[in-house]
Amino acid sequence: MLHGSFDCTNEMWAWQLPLFARHFRVIAPDARGHGRTGNPAEKITLSLLADDVMNFCRSLKLDLPILCGISMGGRTALTAAMRYPGAFRAVIAGAAQVHRPFPASMLAQMRSIGIFGPGQVDPGIIETNDPQRAAQLRARHCRSPGQWKELLRSLSYVWNETPPPVDDYSKITVPVLLAAGDRDHIVRVEDVVEAYRALPKAELAVLPGHDHCSFFCRKDNPFNRIVLDFLARNMNGR
């Protein structure tokens, strides 16, 4: 289970873990730089995150694990499946940026929290304009008091990273579920549909009335049912 970025840690999965654990062995690490996980590199990039996933799976000797990610975690899952063909059994990616750059609304949101380009950040904007959020970030990313500020700088690279071309998605030959809310201001449904069409074995779930986070972060969310149904039909009884 691969969580989203910045405000997120593995605690993001509160409404998924108890249910999914009834059916699967579930592992939910913190991504590099987040929560209780360090980041020895100055940057966070998709290739680094994908390599982290592969190395993590190898260290635990996981045999064809299923990757399930939201937002940055969804991008990570898709990138790992591209970089390591045959290493995973299936991929679920929700609210994941695919082959197009972020829209202007996301760029404005990045500036509002102090990201002006790769490596160009001002964490003081959050501290001044939203001290409650700064306190929450400090508590979630708890290895050091300044970890969240370092994380903001590291994420400025992956948030400005050029996504892969849509044709690259044809490299993923395992079953893939793409899920997107039709009110998501960060990931456009139209872009997800294009990626879905490029994937050889894909299913698409467009969730009406949901934004970037709402389809998985509520108790009555539709994401759980959609994921379990997808896996029941694609795991060949395993």
BELWOFEN-V109754 format. One line per field, one symbol per residue. ss: DSSP state (A for helix, B for strand, O for the rest). burial: b if it has 9 or more other C-alpha atoms within 8 Angstrom, else e. A space follows every 10 residues. Layout:
# BELWOFEN-V109754
ss = ???
burial = ???
This chain:
# BELWOFEN-V109754
ss = OBOOOOOOOA AAAAAAAAAA OOOOOOOOOO OOOOOOOOOO OOOOOAAAAA AAAAAAAAAO OOOOBBBBBB OAAAAAAAAA AAAOOOOBBB BBBBOOOOOO OOOAAAAAAA AAOOBBBOOB BOOAAAAAAO AAAAAAAAAA OOOOOOAAAA AAAAAAAAOO OOOOOAAAAA AOOOBBBBBB BOOOOOOOAA AAAAAAAAOO OBBBBBBOOO OOOOOOOOOO OOAAAAAAAA AAAAOOOO
burial = bbbbbbebbb ebbebebebb beeeeeeeeb bbbbbbbeee eebbbbeebb bbbbeebeee eeeebbbbbb bbbbbbbbbb bbeebebbbb bbbbbbbbbb ebbebbbeeb bebbbebbeb bebebbbeeb bebbeebbeb bbbeeebbeb bbbbbbbbee eebeebeebb ebbbbbbbbb bbbbbbbbbe bbbbbbebbb ebbbbbbeeb bbebbbbeee bbebebbbeb ebeeeeee
